[in-house]
Amino acid sequence: MLGRGHRFLEAFGDDVALVRPHLRPVSLAAGQVLNEPGEEIGYVYFLRSGVVSKLIPFEDGTEIECVLVGQRGAVGAMSALGVRTAITRDVCHLPCEAWRLPTERLSEASRRSERIHDVLDHYCAWMMTCAIRNGACNARHGVENRLCRWLLTCSDVLDSDEIALSQDVFAKMLGVQRSSVSPILQKLRREGLVSLERARLRLLDRPGLMARACECYAVMKSAEHRSMATMRKPAQILGAVGGLRRH
């Protein structure tokens, strides 16, 4: 059986048979780029672990995150609905395990299955909600509020209170300098909300962080729950995962 969190493949129900022969388990390295803006999307990645940022790059070399994808999501899913050219740089922050599926196979399955098409439609609508909300959040809210929101979101998609990422990554995702992030993290540490080690942070007080986070965290969590509720249907899927080939 697939591991916990594969909401797409669970939601496909019996129609998962349309994609099952084409799924391949892959290991993705930290720092690996899955898509670049302007390039054709070749694969959809259903994440089993790790986290991927969808980044908007700018001419001056800076990047800012618009969506964070974890083990309850997929990278490249919008390609099945006709968006075949990447508009973001998709980067693995941590080593990731994923099921990889050629985009044309998911597109074909979406055409043949109303259920698969609806699942993709709901997920992509949620992704757009997150991207739009992130854009507004970056323009409206302060660094501390946004950092607390990002830490909570990252913890959610990793399904862990431990985030093995550096302060440089935190700053990059928020589109600010590390010098803006470090004093805030030290303040959160002194107040007992997080613990800090080299390239590692642990959330100690989620309610405290939620109180510091901007309203966007609660808004996006609510949107995620609504999206998952429309997709979550019991199904038996991929009973023989061990038989899949690794490429």
Beta strands, then each sheet from edge to edge (+ up, - down):
strand 1: 24-28
strand 2: 33-35
strand 3: 43-47
strand 4: 52-57
strand 5: 63-69
strand 6: 74-75
strand 7: 89-92
strand 8: 96-102
strand 9: 162-163
strand 10: 194-197
strand 11: 200-203
sheet 1: 1+ 8- 3+ 6-
sheet 2: 2+ 7- 4+ 5-
sheet 3: 9+ 11- 10+
end
